[in-house]
Amino acid sequence: MISSVRKALLAVFTVSLVLCLLMIGLYETELLISGDMQGDKIVEYYVVAFMELVTICSIPLALR
């Protein structure tokens, strides 16, 4: 049981690290432009609403 928990935590850590490195690479190569969506209030509203829903839905999962 402990080994399965350890594998799951290692997988989450690895995916998080890879996503961070991918984002850094995309911004450094200027494939993504910093501040590109600045001032677009509708997109900002949808992103914030989505992030709140993900947070609310992940709380019960984190407590298990």
C-alpha positions as CSV (number, residue, x, y, z in Angstrom):
1,M,0.0,0.0,0.0
2,I,2.8,2.4,0.9
3,S,4.5,1.7,-2.4
4,S,1.4,2.6,-4.4
5,V,1.0,5.9,-2.5
6,R,4.7,6.6,-3.1
7,K,4.3,5.9,-6.8
8,A,1.3,8.2,-7.0
9,L,3.0,11.0,-5.2
10,L,6.1,10.6,-7.4
11,A,3.9,10.7,-10.5
12,V,2.2,13.9,-9.4
13,F,5.6,15.5,-8.6
14,T,7.1,14.4,-11.9
15,V,4.1,15.7,-13.9
16,S,4.2,19.1,-12.1
17,L,7.9,19.4,-12.7
18,V,7.6,18.6,-16.4
19,L,4.7,21.1,-16.8
20,C,6.8,23.8,-15.1
21,L,9.8,23.1,-17.4
22,L,7.5,23.1,-20.4
23,M,6.0,26.5,-19.5
24,I,9.5,27.9,-19.0
25,G,10.6,26.6,-22.4
26,L,7.5,28.0,-24.2
27,Y,8.0,31.5,-22.7
28,E,11.8,31.5,-23.2
29,T,11.4,30.6,-26.9
30,E,8.7,33.2,-27.2
31,L,6.1,30.7,-28.5
32,L,3.9,32.1,-25.7
33,I,4.0,35.8,-25.2
34,S,4.0,37.3,-21.7
35,G,1.0,39.6,-21.2
36,D,-0.7,38.5,-24.5
37,M,-4.2,38.4,-22.9
38,Q,-3.8,41.4,-20.7
39,G,-6.9,43.5,-20.6
40,D,-9.3,40.8,-21.9
41,K,-11.8,40.7,-19.0
42,I,-14.0,38.0,-20.4
43,V,-11.2,35.5,-20.7
44,E,-9.9,36.5,-17.3
45,Y,-13.4,35.8,-15.8
46,Y,-13.6,32.4,-17.4
47,V,-10.1,31.4,-16.3
48,V,-10.8,32.5,-12.7
49,A,-14.1,30.7,-12.6
50,F,-12.5,27.5,-13.9
51,M,-9.7,27.7,-11.4
52,E,-12.3,28.1,-8.6
53,L,-14.3,25.1,-9.8
54,V,-11.1,23.0,-10.0
55,T,-10.1,24.1,-6.4
56,I,-13.6,23.3,-5.0
57,C,-13.7,19.9,-6.7
58,S,-10.2,18.9,-5.6
59,I,-10.8,19.6,-1.9
60,P,-12.7,16.3,-1.3
61,L,-10.0,14.4,-3.3
62,A,-7.3,16.0,-1.1
63,L,-9.0,15.0,2.1
64,R,-9.3,11.3,1.1
